[in-house]
Amino acid sequence: MERAPMHKTLAVVASLAAWSTALTAQSDLRAVMHASGFVTPVAIVQHPTDKSAQLVVEQGGRVRVVQNSAVLPTDFLDLSGAISSGGERGLLGLAFAPDYATSGRLYVNFTNPAGHTVIARFRRSTSALVADPSTRFDLRWNGANGPAHIAQPYANHNGGHLAFGPDGYLYIGLGDGGSGDDPQHLAQSPFELLGKMLRVDVSVPDSDAIGYRVPPTNPFVGGPARTRPEIWAFGLRNPWRYSFDTPSLGGTGALIIGDVGQGRFEEIDYEPANRAGRNYGWRNREGAHDHVTSMPAAFQPLTDPIHEYDRATGQSVTGGHVYRGSALPASYRGRYFFADFARGRVWSLALSVGPTGDAQASDLREHTASLSASAPVGNISSFGVDADGELWLVGYSTGTIFRITSSGPSTPARLRIIR
């Protein structure tokens, strides 16, 4: 089964299939509406220089501004006339450069009218809450004379997310190019960008002909001939949201990826900070299980996910974030929140990080019922975090952004000695 097309709104399931794994019931979390009225929102991103403002990415091409919970009438950016949208195509990702306060640079990931992936750079205008569309520059992917897009052979599995890592480099998650079972074995091809996590350094002058350089510490720089040096990791099917465990908030810097499965398993992949060159196995593996093995993997060993679930539970994972805020009870700090798009379910996992930096997942908890107690959140297309590490949910089918809050105390009670 392919990822459920995002333009077809799926009803929230009233009675959900039971997990084969026992779950701990949780009732102390709530989803509170932050802003509404969006059309197929796929991401929410904190504005880097204005704590009161967030940007909501709509699949149809608009980036809307929310300030103090109010949706502003002027868009931050409108690319609706420059993209193709529908199914798994559209405006899919937004990331601000780490030096945005001085450079004014931001990056978006969208599908162009020909169906190919474009990573474009823009700058802000004189207003901090409006980008300047005239500053658009599309990164080029095979030298100065190469195409200003990454060709997509099929309409699905575009990936679409963008994120800057703690190292300051831009990470670009690309799907395998689409269809089913990766028919061209692209996710394992060292000559192709599709089915990979890329890492590039975009801190180049505006005059740079391709818009990025390859970091010399990328794992395949100077490797086998024709291996694309932009590649950071192999073997992804359709990475639908990934995040870094933010060091500035006490996190480990790990990269955690939600990778959508084919027909049996959804998976969460965990990569310790700076652990380059992993192969997550697709199409030879789906989750931790052999899949299509008629052609060899690019290299061994294959890295298994830290968590997977089958189609009795859900059918399209939405990767989330490690919680590092302070508004929720202290027991949630360090837990990884994620969701299933098709079923509208939300869970969190405990992460135990070992001496090698790798993590083991345990203590799976489902939060769907408590988060939907006030109103259905619908199909969840993304998570977000604010400047303090607090969590948002993006309700794709409801057009609503929710804040995850707690009905209990946010910090442990302190004893006070009365003399």
N, C-alpha and C positions, 0 to 999 in steps of 0.2 A: 504494500500500500504506500502510495506517495504521500507527502505532506499535504494535509488538507488545504486547498486553496484558500487564501486569506480573504478573498472577496465574497466567499460564501459563508455567511454568518451561521455558526453552529449553535444550536440550542444548548443551554447549560443543562447538563444531565441531572435530573432530580434524585435519582437513586444510582449511586456510583458503585461499580464493581468492587468487591472486597479485594484488598491486597493479599498476596500470599505471605507477605511479611507483616507481622503484628505492628500496629501503629499506636503511638501514644496520643490519646485524645487531648486536644488543646483548645481552651476556650478563652484565653486571656488576650488574644489579638483581635483587632478590629480594622476594617478598611473604611476610611473616612474620605469622602469626596473632596478632592483638592481643586479640580476644575473639570468642566464638561463642555459638550457641544462640538467635539472634534469628529472628523470623518476618517475612519480607519487609521487611528494613530498607531504607530509602530515603535516609538521611542520617546523618552523624556530625558533631557540632558540639562544638568545644572549650568546656568550661566557662570563663567569663571570669574567675573569681576563684579557681579551684582548678586548678592546672596538672596535677594527677594525675587529673582527672576529665573524662570526655567523655559526651555525651548521644547516644544512638542512637535515631533516629526510626523506628518501625515503621509501615508503611502502615495496619495495622489499628487504630491509635489510641494505642498506648503509646509513651512516651518513657522509655527505659531508661537507667540510669546505669552507666557503666564507670569504676571507680576502680582505678588501679594494675593494669590488665588484668583485674580481677575484675568480673563482672556483679553488681551489688547486688540484693538481693531486693525492695527498695522502689522503685517507679517514681518518676521525677521528675514525671510527669504521665500520667494515663490518661484519654483521651477516647474510648475505644472505644464507649461508649454514646451518644455525641453525634454520630457521623459515619456516612457511608456509605462503604464500602470495597470495592474490587475493580476489576479493569481498571485504569483510570488515575485512579480516585478514591481518597480516603482522607486520612490525615494525611500531608502531603507536604513540609512545610517548618517550620523552626524558626530563629529568630534572636534573639540577646540584644541588648538596647539597649546602646549604647556606654557609658552611665552606669549599667550594671547594678549595679555595686558599691554605688551609693548609692540608685538608684531601685528595684532589684529587678525591673525590667520585662523581659519576654520576649514574643515574638510567634510565633504559629503560623499555618500555612495549612492548611486542611482543607476537605473536601467535606461539607456538611451533609446530613441525611437526604433533603432535597428535591433534592439533586444540585448545589447551588450553592456557590460559593467563599466561604469565611469567613476573614477575617483577624482573629484574636482576640488580645487583650492579656491577659496574666496577670502576677502578681507571685510572687516566691518566698515560701515560708513562713518560719517561724523557722529552718528548716534550709536551708542553702545548696544542698542536693542534693534538695530537694522543693519543687515549686511549689504554690501555694494555689489549688485549683480554684474556690473561692468568689469569687476576684477577677476572673473572666472578664469581659471587655468586648469586644463585637464592633464593629469599626469600621463606621461608616455611610457610604454612598457617594453620597448625593444630598441632603445637608443633614441637619439634626437629625431630620426626619421621614422620611428616606429609608430604604431597606432596609439591614439589617445584613448584607448579603451581596452578591456580584456574581453576577448570574444567568448560568447556563450553559445554552445551548439544547440541547446534546448531552452525551453521557456522556464524551467524550474531549477531549483537549487542554486540560487544566486548568492547565497550567504547574505551579505549586506551590511554587517556590523563593522564599525570602526572604533578603535580605542587606542589611546596613547598609554604605553606602559610606564612603570616607574623609571625606566631607563631613558625616557624622553622620545622613544621611537614610536612610529605609527604601526600598529598591528592591523592587518587586513585579512579577515576570514572569508575565504572563497569556497563555495560549494563545488561539487564535482562536475558541474556543467549540465546536469539534468538527465532526463529520461529515467529509467530504472536500472538498478544494478550496475551503474557506471559502465555503459557498454564499451567505451573506449579506454577503460582502465586508467582514466586521467588522474585520479587521486594518488596513484602510485607511480606516475610518470615523472621522472626528474626534469623533463624538458617542458613541462606544463605548469602554469600557475594555479590551475583549477584543482580543487580538492586539497588546498594547502592553507596554512597560516603563513602570511607574509610579514616581514618586518623591514621597514625602510626608514631612512633618516630624511625627513622633509625640511630640515633646517638649512635650506640652500637659498641663495639669492633669488629674487624674482626673475632674474635673467636666465636662470638655469634652464636648459632646453628640455629636460625631462621632469623636473620638479622634485627629484629626490636623488639620494645616493644610497648605495648599499653599505650598511655598517660592516666594517672589517671583521667584526666578531660574529657575523651570521655563520651558521654551522657549515654551509656548503660553499663558502667562498674559497676558491682555490681547490675545490674538490674535483670529482670526475668531470670530464669535458661535457659541456652543454647543460650541466645541471644549473637551473636558474638560481642565481645567488640571492635573490630576494626571499627564497623559501626559508622559513623558520621551522616548520613542522609539516609532515606528510599525513595523508590518510584520513581526511575529513570528508564527510558526505554532504552535510549542509549545516554549518555551524550557525545556529540561530541564537545569538547572543552569548557573549563571553565577557569576562571582567577580570580585573586584577584585585587581589586582596590588598587594599590600600595601605602601604607602609606608614604614611603620615597619620593614619588613624589607628596604628598598632598592628596592621596586618603583615603577612609574610611576603607579599609581593608576588604570590603565586598567580598563574593564569588558569582560570577555570572556564571550561567550554561546555555548552550544551549542544550536542550534535544529534540532529534528527535522524532517526533510523529509517530503514526501508520498509519492513513489514513485520518485524518481530520485536526489536528492542530499541529503546531510546537510551541515550547514554550521557553521563557527565564525566568529562575528562579533566584531570588535575595535573598541572605542570608546575613544579617548584620554580622559584625565581631563577631566571637565567639558565634553565635546563633546556638547551637548544637541541634540535635535531631529532625529535621523537617522531615515531610513526604510529599513528592511532589506528591503523589497520584497514580502514575501508578501501576496497570492497572485499578484501580477503577475510575481513572480520566484520561482523555487525555486533556491536557491544563486545562482549568477551567470547563470542561464538564464531566458529568458522562459517563463512558465507560463500562467496564465489572464489574458488581457489584454482581455477583453470589456468591462471597466469600468476607468476610469483609476485610477492610483494617487492617493493623497491629495495628494502633492506630489512633485516631483523635486528633486535627483537621488536615485536609489536607490543605497544603499550596498552594494557587493558584499562577500561574506565574504572573509576572508583565507585560508581553506582550505575545501575541500569534498571529499567523496568520494561515489562512486556505489554502487549497490546490489550490485555485484559484490564490494564490500569490506565493507559493513555496512548496517544498515537503521534504526538508532536511536541517534543520538549522545548521549553523556553528557558534558556539559561538565565541565571540571576546574579546575586551578589552575596559575598560574605558580609554578615551584619557586623558593623563596627561602630554603631551609634550608641546613644545613651538613653533614648526615650523608652525603649523596651526594657523589660526586666533583664538583669545582668546575665541570666542563664542563656539568653539568646546571642550574646556576643561571641563571635567566632563561628556561628552556625551559617551554613550556606542555604539560601532560599532559592527555590526554582519552581517552575510550574509546567503544566501541560496545556498547550494552546487549545487543542481540540476538546478536551474535557473540562477546562476551566478549573483545574485542581492546583493547589499550592501546597508545597511541603518545605521542610527544612531538614538539614542533616548536620550532625556533629562531625567535625573534622579533627582527627588526631594526627598531628604532624610528627613524623619520626626523625631520627638523627640524619637521615639522608635528605630530608626536605620533602619526601613524598608523604602523602596523607592517606589515611584510611577513613572511610565514612561509616558512621554508625548512628543509632538512635534516630531513625527516620520518624518524623512527626508530620501529620497532615493538618493543615490549617484552613482547608476549604470552607468548612461549615461556619467557623467563627468569622472569617473574613467576608462571607456572603450573608451574614446575619441581618444586616440592615438593608442591603440591596445587592442583587447579583453583580459580580464583577465582570462576568461574561468571558469571552475568549481572551486569554492573557498573552499579549504579543511581546511584552518586554517588562523589565524592571528598571528602576533608576535609583540613584542615591543623591541626596542633597549634600551641601558642603560639610555637614556634620555627620554624614554617614547614615542618615535616616532613609528608610526605604519607601519607594513609590511602586505602584502597580499600574500598568497601562492596559485598560480595558478596550480591546480592539472593537468588539462588537457593540459595546455600550457607548463608545466615544468618550470615555471618562478616565481621568487620572485620579487614582486613590493614594492616600497616605496610609501606611501601615502603622497603627498606633496600638497602645496597650490599655486594657481596662484595669490593669494592676499597677503596683508601684514600679517606677522605672529604676530605682536603686534599692538595694537592701536596706531594711530599717536599721538605724543606728541606735545603740544603747546609750542612754544618757543617765549619768549618775547624779542624783539629786541629794545634796548635802543638807 
